[in-house]
Amino acid sequence: MRSYIIALGLLTLLGSSRAGAAGNAVAIIWKGAKTQADAEAKRVSWGDLGNVLEKTGLKLQDDPPKLVQSKTVPGLKPGFWVWLLGVCAPNEAAPIVKHLKLLSPETYSREVKVPAKKRSCPQHEGAALEAREESLKLPSGETLRVFTREEREEDVGEEEGKWNHGSLTRYHFVLFGKDGEVLGATDAVGEEDVDKSTGEGPTAYRCDVTSLEASKDGTFILTRSCHARASECGALMSADEVVTVEVNGSSVSASDPKRQDEQYADCG
């Protein structure tokens, strides 16, 4: 029985190896059309989407994506022109497709036959992009949606006793048009946890998002509460920070944080 299990395992490994050698891969496609002209007309909506993808940790090997005839990629149904975002190994494709579909639901994937040396898989760095429930529907038909992504910073300097540890959640506000295309975006820092050494002593603080709400005037209000864990005499110990995100036409902007209810360290 044990010999049978071992043999079965070897066959599985051999099958996987042969599949890889045969060029099994996944093509990731943004949009397509039956004619080259119709496909090229879709290119105009790529610019803002490409910028948001890079800001959220996804970088294409080819930017802008390549427009190719489907018949030139073994495994794709012939008779179409498609914008090819990349070709990945099967085990690399899933998180990349998920990320892309959050920002461009039309994105899809297909199994193809492309050897490893000819693939160009997008590079995904850091944590996954997550969609939040909050959204703002504008009278003109556009929708402002919110996404978050965790970021970390670790820096231990060469000088003894110097360090910089930090993590934060970045909020991405993305404006989608009536047809689902990305029109613009901005971002703001939300939750944050910092512990660093500067000057004579350590500086440490934490900020938590207390609310993210749509206002009556068609803006998003992000409020966070910040508290220092260590501070010198007279230094800021706590405050609320308010960021206003607004839409102007097809552009989105975030204001500088506005402080409220500041509290300073007692020097007594």
Secondary structure as UniProt FT lines:
FT   HELIX           2..21
FT   TURN            22..23
FT   STRAND          24..33
FT   HELIX           36..41
FT   HELIX           42..45
FT   HELIX           46..55
FT   TURN            56..57
FT   STRAND          58..59
FT   STRAND          66..69
FT   HELIX           70..72
FT   TURN            74..75
FT   STRAND          81..88
FT   HELIX           90..103
FT   TURN            105..106
FT   STRAND          108..113
FT   HELIX           116..118
FT   STRAND          123..124
FT   STRAND          130..137
FT   TURN            139..140
FT   STRAND          143..156
FT   TURN            160..161
FT   STRAND          163..176
FT   TURN            178..179
FT   STRAND          182..198
FT   TURN            199..200
FT   STRAND          201..214
FT   TURN            216..217
FT   STRAND          219..230
FT   TURN            233..234
FT   STRAND          236..248
FT   TURN            249..250
FT   STRAND          251..254
FT   STRAND          258..264
//
